[in-house]
Amino acid sequence: MILRSIAVILIAAAALTPLCGAAEAPLRWGADSEGGAPYIFKDPADPRSNIGFEVDLIAALEKELNRKIEFVQYSYGELTLGLERGDFDFAMNGLEVTPDRERQLRLSRPYYVYRLQLAARADDDRFSTLEQLKAIGGRAGTLDNTAASRLLTQLGIATNLYDGQAEPYQDLELGRVDAVLMDLPIAEYYARPNLKLKFVGEPFGAGAYAIAFRKDQEQLARDFDAAIVRLAASGDLERIYRKWRIWNEDQEQLSGDVQTANILADSSQGLTPDKYLPLLMDGAVMTVFISCASMALAVAIGLMVALSRLYGVWPLRAAAIGYVEFFRGIPVLLLLYMLYYGLPSLLANWGVVWRPENVFVGVLAFGLNYAAYEAEIYRAGISSIPHGQWEAAASLGMTRFTTFRRIILPQTWRVVLPPMTNDFVALFKDTSIVSVIAVVELTKQYQILAKSSLKYMEIGLATAALYLLLSVPLGYLSRWMEHRMAKG
């Protein structure tokens, strides 16, 4: 009887399965809500919700397609890789139509026509075009892997590349860059309302945003193409864009054939090793400089902190303990943002102008952070030396300073050298974080070259080889020094 009941249940479940599966699964939309205004960003009134013109467009597409669409948070720079991995069904996040993307992906018909807009400080009248900016040796800021960044590179203009949209305009306001070149929707949101900034010249170089699909998603892409046409014809696109104050006469093309100006060369062609290896070498030089300078600063500060904790009066000991706990307890990324963006803005409120260079801030942040770890290494190393050696030196008439310099420190050096070397190798790899403040070191240079050429594996192997060439010898040097000191 029990077996008969189980059989009936299984047959019923098998019969209902096709009916349950008749409802199509929700589509997954990949985008980055981190600082993505006016495309997609967090609602200030409710940070758990996303707003933006692309969020409204998705809602309209849901109705047209009669299919639910779910948001998937994904880093902007990795959207293409995530789409190809199948982490989501389509990507829509202000993705510009470029020859590279058209070759790699199935792009929908355009849903927005953009232009590039140059911005400068309100009191800066030195230039009105990109050519004049180049002539005065000016530096521009823009987003990484965009039409604007490629155009600046083609023109040979010094460029700071950012991962977020707000940071370039903040650096422009602080005088770290002379101009910012961005898509017009971004400029309208960040630059126009800022009284300290101004638009320079008219928008130029029309391009288009499209939704990205994998090459094997032809039918899904066609469905979206048809939905975009219907939204343009019904006036829903205009309604959404007017709500976000990004409607202009260029958008009237959307119901027909969109015409854009191809101001960019196809960057995936002709990027051979003789062209990208010198750029990777430049990034490697920057990585080595930041690593060495930061470690030197960390060693100097760490030794002072360790001595203060071991031999200082109680206020110094308390300060040393506080230093170690504070800098070991916060991530370097947070420290970089605080020093580079937060501190200058705070000082500006008090009338103090401080505009540190991004490389200086990178060295300072890593030096302060790693000094906390070095201090603990030195404290443990010094404490490992038997106290009797202090007493023996005192019996010979040596001062405490001379005893430390001639007897304690040389022995401590042998103890702390291996962990110091490990920290230096870790610091060497951690320097990739400084890209968030527009420093182009080795990893950032790889990202720039790989994203623009799509040669992720080829350039990645070259980058890995450079890291190994720079880091492996450190291990051999450390062991050689240990062996030499052991003999001495």
C-alpha positions in Angstrom: 0.0 0.0 0.0 2.8 2.4 0.9 4.7 1.6 -2.3 1.5 2.2 -4.3 1.1 5.7 -2.6 4.7 6.6 -3.4 4.2 5.6 -7.0 1.1 7.8 -7.3 3.0 10.8 -5.8 5.9 10.4 -8.2 3.6 10.1 -11.3 1.7 13.2 -10.2 5.0 15.1 -9.7 6.2 14.1 -13.1 3.0 15.3 -14.7 3.1 18.7 -13.0 6.7 19.4 -13.7 6.2 20.8 -17.2 3.4 23.0 -15.9 5.6 24.3 -13.1 8.4 25.0 -15.5 6.2 26.8 -18.0 6.8 30.1 -16.2 10.1 31.5 -17.5 12.9 32.1 -15.0 13.8 35.7 -14.1 16.4 37.3 -16.2 19.6 38.4 -14.4 20.9 41.9 -15.1 24.5 42.6 -14.3 25.5 46.2 -13.4 27.5 48.1 -10.8 25.6 50.3 -8.4 28.8 51.7 -6.8 28.9 55.4 -7.7 27.0 54.8 -10.9 24.8 58.0 -11.1 22.8 58.7 -13.1 22.8 55.2 -14.5 22.3 53.0 -11.3 23.1 54.1 -7.8 21.9 53.8 -4.2 18.9 55.8 -3.2 20.0 58.3 -0.5 16.6 57.9 1.2 16.8 54.1 1.2 20.3 52.7 0.6 18.9 49.2 0.2 17.2 50.3 -3.1 18.7 51.3 -6.5 17.7 54.3 -8.5 18.8 55.7 -11.9 17.6 56.0 -15.4 18.7 52.5 -16.2 16.7 51.2 -13.3 13.7 52.9 -14.7 14.5 51.5 -18.1 14.7 48.0 -16.7 11.3 48.4 -15.2 9.9 49.4 -18.6 11.7 46.5 -20.3 10.1 44.1 -17.8 6.7 45.2 -18.9 7.5 45.0 -22.6 9.1 41.6 -22.3 6.5 40.4 -19.7 9.4 38.8 -17.8 10.9 39.6 -14.4 14.4 41.0 -14.3 16.6 40.7 -11.2 19.6 42.9 -10.5 23.1 41.3 -9.9 25.7 43.6 -8.4 29.0 43.2 -10.4 32.1 45.3 -10.7 31.9 47.6 -13.8 35.3 46.6 -15.0 34.5 42.9 -14.9 31.0 43.0 -16.6 32.2 41.5 -19.8 34.0 38.6 -18.0 31.0 38.0 -15.8 28.6 37.9 -18.8 30.8 35.3 -20.6 31.0 33.3 -17.4 27.3 33.1 -17.2 27.0 35.0 -13.9 24.1 37.0 -15.3 22.1 37.0 -18.5 22.9 40.5 -19.8 24.9 43.6 -18.9 23.6 47.1 -19.0 25.6 49.8 -17.3 26.4 52.6 -19.7 28.4 50.1 -21.9 29.7 52.0 -24.9 29.4 50.5 -28.4 33.0 49.9 -29.5 34.6 47.7 -32.2 36.1 45.6 -29.4 32.8 44.9 -27.8 31.0 44.3 -31.1 33.5 41.6 -31.9 33.3 39.9 -28.5 29.6 40.3 -27.6 26.2 40.5 -29.1 25.2 44.1 -28.6 21.6 45.3 -28.7 20.4 48.3 -30.7 21.4 51.5 -28.8 19.1 52.7 -26.0 20.9 56.0 -25.5 23.1 58.3 -27.6 25.8 60.0 -25.6 28.5 62.7 -26.3 31.7 63.5 -24.5 31.9 66.6 -22.4 35.1 68.4 -21.2 35.0 70.1 -17.7 37.4 72.3 -16.0 37.6 74.5 -12.8 35.5 77.6 -13.0 38.4 80.0 -12.7 40.6 78.2 -15.3 40.6 79.8 -18.8 43.8 78.3 -20.2 42.1 76.0 -22.6 38.8 75.4 -24.4 39.6 72.2 -26.4 41.6 68.9 -25.9 44.3 70.2 -28.2 44.8 73.3 -26.1 44.8 71.1 -23.0 47.6 69.0 -24.5 49.5 72.1 -25.6 49.7 73.5 -22.0 50.8 70.1 -20.7 47.6 69.6 -18.8 46.4 66.4 -17.2 42.9 65.0 -17.6 40.9 62.6 -15.5 38.3 60.0 -16.7 37.0 56.5 -16.2 39.0 53.5 -17.1 38.2 51.5 -20.2 35.9 54.1 -21.7 35.7 56.0 -25.0 37.0 59.1 -23.2 40.1 57.3 -21.8 40.9 55.8 -25.2 40.5 59.2 -26.9 42.8 60.8 -24.4 45.4 58.1 -24.9 45.2 58.5 -28.7 45.8 62.2 -28.4 48.7 61.7 -26.0 47.2 63.6 -23.1 48.5 62.8 -19.6 45.6 60.9 -17.9 44.5 59.8 -14.5 42.2 56.8 -14.7 39.6 56.2 -12.0 37.2 53.4 -11.1 34.4 55.7 -9.9 32.6 58.7 -11.4 32.7 61.1 -8.5 36.5 60.9 -7.8 37.7 62.6 -11.1 35.5 65.7 -10.4 36.7 65.8 -6.8 40.3 65.7 -8.0 39.5 68.4 -10.5 38.1 70.6 -7.8 41.2 70.0 -5.6 43.5 70.8 -8.5 45.0 67.4 -8.9 44.0 67.3 -12.6 43.3 70.1 -15.0 40.3 68.7 -16.7 37.8 65.8 -16.7 36.5 64.2 -19.9 33.3 62.1 -19.3 30.1 61.1 -21.0 27.6 63.9 -21.0 25.1 62.2 -18.6 27.9 61.9 -16.0 29.0 65.5 -16.5 25.4 66.7 -16.2 25.1 65.0 -12.9 28.4 65.8 -11.3 29.9 68.9 -13.0 27.1 71.2 -14.0 25.6 71.6 -10.5 29.1 72.2 -9.0 29.7 76.0 -8.9 33.5 75.4 -8.7 33.4 73.6 -12.1 32.3 74.5 -15.6 31.7 72.9 -19.0 34.4 73.7 -21.5 33.3 73.7 -25.2 30.3 71.9 -26.6 29.7 68.1 -26.3 31.3 66.2 -29.1 31.9 62.7 -30.5 28.5 61.0 -30.4 28.5 57.4 -29.3 25.9 54.9 -28.1 25.1 52.7 -25.1 23.9 49.2 -25.7 22.9 46.1 -23.8 25.4 43.3 -23.9 24.6 39.6 -24.4 26.7 36.6 -25.2 27.0 35.6 -28.8 24.8 32.5 -28.3 21.9 34.7 -27.0 20.7 35.9 -30.3 17.0 35.3 -29.7 17.1 37.1 -26.3 18.9 40.0 -27.9 16.3 40.3 -30.6 13.6 40.4 -28.0 15.3 43.3 -26.3 15.9 45.0 -29.6 12.2 44.9 -30.4 11.3 46.1 -26.8 13.7 49.1 -27.2 12.0 50.0 -30.5 8.6 49.9 -28.9 9.7 52.0 -25.9 11.2 54.6 -28.2 8.0 54.7 -30.4 5.7 55.0 -27.4 7.6 57.8 -25.8 8.5 55.9 -22.7 12.2 56.4 -23.3 11.8 60.1 -23.6 9.7 60.1 -20.4 12.4 58.3 -18.5 15.3 60.4 -19.9 13.4 63.7 -19.2 12.9 62.6 -15.7 16.6 62.3 -15.2 17.4 65.4 -17.3 19.4 63.6 -19.9 17.0 63.9 -22.9 18.4 65.9 -25.9 17.9 66.0 -29.6 20.4 63.1 -30.1 17.8 60.7 -28.6 15.3 61.4 -31.4 17.4 58.9 -33.4 16.5 56.0 -31.2 13.3 55.1 -33.0 15.2 54.7 -36.3 18.8 54.0 -37.3 21.2 55.5 -34.8 24.1 57.3 -36.4 27.2 57.8 -34.2 30.7 59.2 -34.9 33.5 56.6 -34.7 36.1 58.7 -33.0 38.1 55.7 -31.7 40.4 53.3 -33.3 39.9 49.6 -32.8 42.2 49.0 -29.8 42.2 45.2 -30.0 44.1 45.2 -33.2 47.9 45.5 -33.4 48.6 45.4 -29.6 51.7 43.3 -29.9 54.3 42.5 -27.2 56.6 45.2 -28.4 53.9 47.7 -27.6 52.5 46.5 -24.3 55.7 45.2 -22.7 57.2 48.7 -22.3 53.9 49.9 -20.7 54.0 46.9 -18.3 57.6 47.8 -17.5 56.6 51.3 -16.6 54.0 49.9 -14.3 56.6 47.5 -12.7 58.9 50.5 -12.0 56.1 52.3 -10.2 55.3 49.1 -8.2 59.0 48.8 -7.2 59.2 52.4 -6.2 56.0 52.4 -4.0 57.1 49.1 -2.4 60.6 50.2 -1.5 59.6 53.7 -0.3 56.7 52.3 1.7 58.8 49.6 3.3 61.5 52.1 4.2 58.9 54.3 5.9 57.4 51.3 7.7 60.8 50.2 9.0 61.6 53.6 10.4 58.2 54.2 12.0 57.9 50.5 13.2 61.2 50.7 15.0 60.2 53.9 16.8 56.9 52.4 17.8 58.5 49.2 19.1 61.0 51.1 21.2 58.3 53.3 22.5 56.3 50.3 23.6 59.3 48.6 25.2 61.2 51.4 26.8 59.0 54.5 26.7 57.2 56.2 29.6 53.5 55.1 30.0 52.0 57.8 27.6 54.4 56.7 24.9 53.6 53.0 25.6 49.9 53.7 25.4 50.3 55.7 22.2 52.4 52.9 20.6 49.8 50.3 21.6 47.0 52.5 20.1 49.0 53.0 16.9 49.5 49.2 16.4 45.9 48.4 17.1 44.5 51.1 15.0 46.5 50.5 11.8 46.3 46.8 12.1 42.5 47.0 12.5 41.7 49.1 9.4 42.1 48.0 5.7 44.6 49.9 3.6 41.9 50.6 1.1 40.0 52.6 3.7 43.1 54.4 4.7 43.9 55.4 1.1 40.4 56.9 0.6 40.7 58.8 4.0 44.1 60.2 3.2 43.5 61.0 -0.5 39.9 62.2 -0.5 38.8 62.7 3.1 41.7 64.6 4.7 42.1 67.3 2.0 38.3 67.9 2.0 38.4 68.2 5.8 41.3 70.6 5.8 39.7 72.7 3.1 36.8 73.3 5.5 39.3 74.8 7.9 40.9 76.9 5.1 44.0 74.7 4.8 45.0 73.7 1.2 46.6 70.3 1.1 46.8 68.5 -2.3 49.1 65.5 -1.9 50.1 63.6 -5.0 48.6 60.2 -5.4 51.9 58.4 -5.3 52.9 60.2 -2.1 49.6 59.2 -0.5 50.1 55.6 -1.6 53.5 55.4 0.0 52.2 57.1 3.2 49.2 54.8 3.6 51.3 51.6 3.1 54.1 52.9 5.3 51.7 53.7 8.1 49.9 50.4 7.8 52.9 48.1 7.5 54.7 50.0 10.3 52.2 48.5 12.8 53.1 45.0 11.7 56.9 45.8 11.6 56.6 47.2 15.2 55.3 43.9 16.5 58.0 42.0 14.7 60.7 44.2 16.1 59.2 44.1 19.6 59.2 40.3 19.5 62.7 40.2 18.1 64.1 42.6 20.8 62.3 40.7 23.6 63.9 37.4 22.4 67.4 38.6 23.3 68.3 37.4 26.8 68.2 40.2 29.4 71.6 39.0 30.7 73.2 40.6 27.7 72.0 44.1 28.9 73.5 43.4 32.3 76.8 42.1 30.9 77.1 45.3 28.8 76.3 47.5 31.8 79.0 45.8 33.8 81.5 46.8 31.1 80.5 50.4 31.4 78.3 50.5 28.2 75.4 52.9 28.1 71.9 51.5 27.2 72.0 53.2 23.8 75.4 51.8 23.0 74.3 48.4 24.2 71.2 48.5 22.0 73.1 49.7 19.0 76.1 47.3 19.2 74.8 44.2 20.8 71.0 44.0 20.9 70.1 45.4 17.4 72.5 43.2 15.4 71.1 40.1 17.0 67.6 41.3 16.6 68.2 41.9 12.9 68.9 38.1 12.4 65.6 37.2 14.1 63.4 39.7 12.3 64.8 39.4 8.8 62.7 36.4 7.6 59.3 37.9 8.7 60.4 41.3 7.4 61.0 39.7 4.0 57.6 38.1 4.0 56.0 41.4 4.8 57.9 43.1 1.9 56.7 40.5 -0.6 53.2 40.9 0.7 53.5 44.7 0.4 54.9 44.3 -3.1 51.7 42.5 -4.2 49.3 44.7 -2.1 50.5 47.8 -4.0 47.9 47.0 -6.6 45.3 48.7 -4.3 46.7 52.1 -5.1 44.9 52.1 -8.4 41.8 53.3 -6.6 43.6 56.7 -6.3 44.6 56.8 -10.0 48.1 55.4 -9.6 49.0 53.2 -12.6 51.2 50.4 -11.2 51.7 47.0 -12.7 48.3 45.4 -12.0 46.5 48.5 -13.1 48.5 48.7 -16.3 47.5 45.0 -16.9 43.9 45.8 -16.4 44.0 48.8 -18.8 45.8 46.8 -21.5 43.7 43.6 -21.1 40.3 45.3 -21.1 41.1 47.4 -24.2 42.7 44.6 -26.2 40.8 41.6 -24.7 44.1 39.7 -24.5 43.5 38.7 -20.8 45.6 35.6 -20.9 48.5 36.8 -23.0 49.1 40.0 -21.2 48.3 38.3 -17.9 51.1 35.8 -18.3 53.5 38.7 -19.1 52.4 40.5 -16.0 52.7 37.4 -13.8 56.3 36.9 -15.2 57.2 40.4 -14.2 55.9 39.9 -10.7 57.9 36.7 -10.4 61.0 38.3 -11.7 60.7 41.1 -9.1 59.6 39.0 -6.1 61.4 35.7 -6.3 64.9 37.2 -6.0 63.8 38.7 -2.7 63.6 35.3 -1.2 67.0 34.4 -2.4 68.4 37.7 -1.1 66.8 37.1 2.3 68.3 33.6 2.6 71.7 34.9 1.5 71.7 37.6 4.1 70.6 35.1 6.8 73.4 32.8 5.9 76.0 35.6 5.8 74.9 36.9 9.3 74.9 33.4 10.7 78.6 33.1 9.7 79.4 36.5 11.1 
